[in-house]
């Protein structure tokens, strides 16, 4: 049954979450890096250089290649 238009957004969210829980789902919160932050690019570059310069770089790349779905 559709909810009336007069429901507040909080009520709509609560109803949605209730329906999802009834379907066996549960909410989670996931924090990810903010790619818009000022230092993101520099830190990403620093980490990629560290991986590339590692003595395990070829093993790491082989692992990634094994996981790759693109067999181009």
PyMOL commands that set and color helices and strands:
alter all, ss='L'
color gray80, all
select helices_A, chain A and resi 9-22+40-52+57-67
alter helices_A, ss='H'
color red, helices_A
deselect
rebuild
show_as cartoon
